[in-house]
């Protein structure tokens, strides 16, 4: 799958999430657990995100694998992928169709673990379809995601199908963290109701088909505090070939910060929901985690002394030149 996505370019990136990112998402959603009842991905692609749960927990500790995919070819690829990884037919249900308009797993929700990397800022019907504002998945926010940007429509769908004791980890386009209009109103709903557990800034150039620096939004319905943990993992990568990768040490650093849920200079900041509201519900990591200043520290006193020495030496040289010129003029 990885070889295909690498050669397929942008189209490959629509449905393949790098293995190391998939593993981080899966581990985030099962922190403190050894078993989950059902896992779900509403934009399942090739199924790589779901299959990471089999690696992290073991197939026997996952009650079932569920997903939906709009692209028929990719839908078939996901089903084949399940068989190739020895997941029994009775343990998975991959559906074909548009998750936002025609979700296929009403009888299976809620899900204890949800992971997803939905397509970035795609168009959808939005408020052009009068039925959607009354859809129980979207109506709580009181507004629909923009027709030109369906990112937060996927987020609302995921939240709606998340179990009370569950965790969702979603790869998002960075614009959803700070754009205004309807997206700000949806963020307000998510923050005011204490559903956002963490926001993690990822490094750039991780995904096939794009070099943008994406982020992870972690959702929970039951939290122990009224705050959001912001993690700046933009520097957590190694360069492998022509792409950046989350190396094992980078993955562990992110997970350790997520589990610790504490302030760490230049890495993590726990911010009360009230403060986020006062910042106009902007949840961009850079708004809360300061960047480390890697510039060379300059001793101003030492610099001034050096400048003074240079100026004095310059004066000496100018005086010497003036003497030489005077001698030359005197002998002319």
Helices and strands as residue ranges (DSSP letters): H 2-8, H 10-13, H 19-29, E 39-41, H 48-57, G 59-61, E 65-69, H 72-84, G 89-91, E 92-96, E 111-116, G 126-128, G 132-134, G 139-141, H 151-160, E 162-172, G 174-177, H 182-192, E 196-201, E 215-220, E 227-232, E 238-240, E 243-245, H 248-260, E 268-272, H 273-278, G 285-287, H 300-331
